[in-house]
Amino acid sequence: MNIKGHEVKGIDVDAQTRCKHYPKEVDRIALKFKCCDTYYPCYQCHDEIADHKAETWTVEERNKKAVLCGSCGMELTINEYMNSGYACPHCEASFNPGCRNHAHLYFDVSED
């Protein structure tokens, strides 16, 4: 699926980056995986499609653009996303606050 010029790989990805695993209205972000520099809606899509193990972004890399808002297509830095209050700072679309339960799968959160 192509979201505002960004390829998002996954299973049953819709126009706002929702997937088979996370289809709720607020499930509208895709995350760029450090290991392959590719956007996926979730870790499960990555695990099912990619031919390699996922890597997490380090604390020092939090200024990298690695989060895609499925509503407006803006790329956010990891810091912008983590400090967003679970809404896009550009279009104010709500993000799923439950994503924080999986943050450790994408980002090093040892210092948080």
C-alpha positions in Angstrom: 0.0 0.0 0.0 1.3 3.5 -0.8 0.4 6.1 1.8 1.1 9.6 0.6 4.3 8.5 -1.2 5.4 6.1 1.4 5.3 2.3 0.9 3.7 0.5 3.8 4.1 -3.3 3.7 1.7 -5.5 5.7 -1.3 -7.7 5.6 -4.6 -6.2 4.5 -3.2 -2.6 4.9 -5.8 0.1 4.3 -5.4 3.7 3.2 -4.7 4.8 6.8 -2.2 2.1 7.6 -4.5 -0.2 9.5 -3.9 -3.9 9.1 -5.3 -7.3 9.7 -3.9 -7.3 13.3 -4.9 -3.7 14.3 -8.0 -2.6 12.4 -9.5 -0.1 14.9 -10.2 3.5 13.9 -7.3 4.8 16.0 -4.8 2.3 14.5 -3.5 4.7 12.0 0.3 4.7 12.3 3.0 2.7 10.5 6.4 2.2 12.0 9.7 2.2 10.0 11.7 -0.8 11.1 15.4 0.0 11.6 16.4 -3.4 10.3 15.0 -2.9 6.8 14.2 0.8 6.6 10.6 -0.2 5.7 7.2 0.9 7.1 4.9 -1.8 8.5 1.6 -1.2 10.4 2.8 -3.5 13.3 5.4 -5.9 14.5 3.1 -8.9 13.5 3.0 -7.8 9.9 6.8 -7.4 9.9 7.3 -10.9 11.5 5.0 -12.5 9.0 6.4 -10.9 5.9 10.1 -10.0 6.5 12.8 -12.6 6.2 14.8 -11.3 9.1 14.5 -10.4 12.8 13.3 -7.0 13.8 15.7 -4.5 15.3 14.8 -1.7 17.7 15.7 2.0 17.4 18.2 3.2 20.0 17.6 6.1 22.4 20.3 8.0 20.4 18.2 7.6 17.2 15.0 9.1 18.5 15.4 12.1 16.1 15.0 9.8 13.1 11.7 9.9 11.2 10.3 6.5 11.8 6.6 6.9 12.4 4.0 7.6 9.6 0.6 9.1 10.4 -1.9 7.2 8.3 -4.3 10.1 8.4 -2.2 12.9 6.9 0.9 11.0 5.7 3.4 13.1 7.8 6.5 11.3 9.0 7.2 11.9 12.6 10.5 11.5 14.5 10.4 8.9 17.2 10.6 11.7 19.8 7.6 13.5 18.2 5.6 10.4 18.3 6.5 9.4 21.8 5.7 12.9 23.1 2.6 13.3 21.0 0.0 12.4 23.6 -1.3 9.9 21.1 -2.5 12.4 18.5 -0.7 13.5 15.4 1.0 16.9 16.0 0.2 17.9 12.4 -3.4 16.8 11.8 -4.5 16.0 15.3 -5.8 12.5 14.3 -5.9 10.2 17.4 -3.5 7.4 17.7 -4.1 4.2 19.7 -2.8 4.7 23.2 -2.5 0.9 23.6 0.5 1.1 21.2 2.6 2.1 24.3 2.3 -1.6 25.4 4.4 -2.6 22.3 6.9 0.3 22.3 9.7 -1.9 23.4 9.3 -3.9 20.2 10.2 -0.9 18.1 12.2 1.4 20.3 14.8 1.1 23.1 12.7 2.2 26.1 15.2 1.2 28.8 15.8 4.9 29.8 12.0 5.8 29.9 
